[in-house]
């Protein structure tokens, strides 16, 4: 969908250079094709704003790929005939910003979203050159759509998982659309008068805008500072008893 006039003005008024950042949007819709996905429409709003700000953006529809459930880096080594995750992992690893999109079913994120989180967890043993989780220095957020309650619950689950793995979650790192409770239009559905559900919803578009810019601001700050200092969070040093003060007798006093 096109940006709202307000969103377009926010992008046009920016003087900040985000061109050194990259963002990966992963849609965990249950729809076989991304063209049928309501979640993809709202992901596109955030992606468009990031592109206008100079961020390199890529969208992935998870069901375009064969990604088995599991917590191993390559499930072909554990009984599966095919696993496209290693190829997708290269994109996840390279991205400064990760945005996960999911629909709501029975108040929860999709089963495909849970598979994505499992596969991200399966890589959490990898460390960066500071001995920290490979996800340190990266930021993440979520986009949730549906026609029943559950945006905050799904966003809470996703945000906790990503934070636990090592992603940094900025303020207001989620957005979504649920419409009226019960059966009804999903995000982007066309009504009899030609309008599209959610496109002019101020709450949804405001939160999408705030999430997008907070992700970019925090990613830019982390990248400029070289990520987190590794004092106290270096896993290799924990094994060796170094960089935690253990080698300094005064530390215990």
Long-range contacts (C-beta under 8 A, 24 or more apart in sequence): 1-41, 1-44, 1-45, 1-188, 1-196, 1-199, 3-45, 3-48, 3-49, 3-52, 4-199, 4-200, 4-205, 6-205, 6-209, 7-45, 7-49, 7-205, 7-208, 7-209, 10-49, 10-209, 10-213, 11-49, 11-52, 11-53, 12-52, 14-53, 16-53, 16-216, 16-217, 16-220, 17-54, 18-50, 18-53, 18-54, 18-55, 18-216, 18-219, 18-220, 19-54, 19-55, 20-220, 20-223, 21-50, 21-54, 21-55, 21-56, 21-96, 21-97, 21-216, 21-219, 21-220, 21-223, 22-55, 22-56, 22-57, 22-58, 22-94, 22-95, 22-96, 22-97, 23-47, 23-50, 23-55, 23-56, 23-57, 23-58, 23-95, 23-96, 23-97, 23-98, 23-99, 23-215, 23-219, 24-58, 24-60, 24-91, 24-92, 24-94, 24-95, 24-97, 24-98, 24-99, 25-57, 25-58, 25-59, 25-60, 25-99, 25-101, 26-60, 26-62, 26-98, 26-99, 26-100, 26-101, 26-116, 27-59, 27-60, 27-61, 27-62, 27-101, 28-62, 28-100, 28-101, 28-102, 28-103, 28-109, 28-110, 28-112, 28-113, 28-115, 28-116, 29-61, 29-62, 29-63, 29-101, 29-102, 29-103, 29-110, 29-112, 30-63, 30-103, 30-105, 30-110, 30-111, 30-112, 31-63, 32-63, 33-61, 34-59, 34-61, 34-64, 37-61, 38-103, 38-145, 38-177, 38-186, 38-187, 38-188, 38-189, 39-101, 39-102, 39-103, 39-143, 39-144, 39-145, 39-187, 40-101, 41-145, 41-187, 41-188, 42-101, 42-143, 42-145, 42-175, 42-176, 42-177, 42-187, 42-188, 42-198, 42-204, 42-208, 43-99, 43-101, 43-143, 45-205, 45-208, 45-212, 46-99, 46-143, 46-175, 46-208, 46-211, 46-212, 47-99, 49-209, 49-212, 49-213, 50-97, 50-212, 50-215, 50-216, 53-216, 55-97, 55-216, 58-91, 58-95, 60-88, 60-91, 62-112, 62-115, 62-116, 63-112, 67-115, 67-116, 67-119, 68-115, 69-114, 69-115, 69-118, 70-118, 70-119, 70-122, 71-118, 71-119, 71-121, 71-122, 72-122, 73-122, 73-123, 85-119, 89-119, 89-123, 92-120, 92-123, 93-123, 93-134, 95-138, 96-137, 96-138, 96-139, 96-219, 96-222, 96-223, 97-138, 97-139, 97-140, 97-141, 97-215, 97-216, 97-219, 98-138, 98-139, 98-140, 98-141, 98-162, 98-167, 99-140, 99-141, 99-142, 99-143, 99-215, 100-140, 100-141, 100-142, 100-143, 100-158, 100-162, 101-142, 101-143, 101-144, 101-145, 102-142, 102-143, 102-144, 102-145, 102-154, 102-158, 103-144, 103-145, 103-146, 104-144, 104-145, 104-146, 104-148, 104-149, 104-150, 104-151, 104-154, 104-178, 105-146, 107-148, 107-149, 107-150, 107-153, 107-154, 108-150, 108-153, 108-154, 108-157, 109-144, 109-154, 109-157, 109-158, 113-154, 113-158, 117-158, 117-161, 117-162, 120-161, 120-162, 120-165, 121-161, 121-165, 124-165, 124-166, 127-235, 127-236, 128-227, 130-227, 130-228, 130-230, 130-234, 131-230, 131-233, 131-234, 131-235, 131-236, 131-237, 132-166, 132-227, 132-228, 132-230, 132-233, 132-234, 132-235, 133-165, 133-166, 133-235, 134-166, 135-162, 135-165, 135-166, 135-167, 136-166, 136-168, 136-227, 136-228, 136-233, 137-168, 137-222, 137-223, 137-226, 137-227, 137-228, 138-166, 138-167, 138-168, 138-219, 138-222, 139-167, 139-168, 139-169, 139-170, 139-173, 139-215, 139-218, 139-219, 139-222, 140-167, 140-168, 140-169, 140-173, 140-215, 141-169, 141-170, 141-173, 141-174, 141-175, 141-211, 141-214, 141-215, 142-173, 142-174, 143-174, 143-175, 143-176, 143-208, 143-211, 144-174, 144-175, 144-176, 144-177, 144-178, 145-176, 145-177, 145-178, 145-186, 145-187, 146-176, 146-177, 146-178, 146-179, 146-186, 147-178, 147-179, 147-180, 147-181, 147-182, 147-183, 147-184, 147-185, 147-186, 148-178, 148-181, 148-182, 149-178, 149-181, 150-178, 151-176, 151-177, 151-178, 168-218, 168-222, 170-214, 170-215, 170-217, 170-218, 171-214, 172-207, 172-210, 172-211, 172-214, 173-211, 173-214, 173-215, 174-207, 174-211, 175-204, 175-207, 175-208, 175-210, 175-211, 176-204, 176-207, 177-201, 177-204
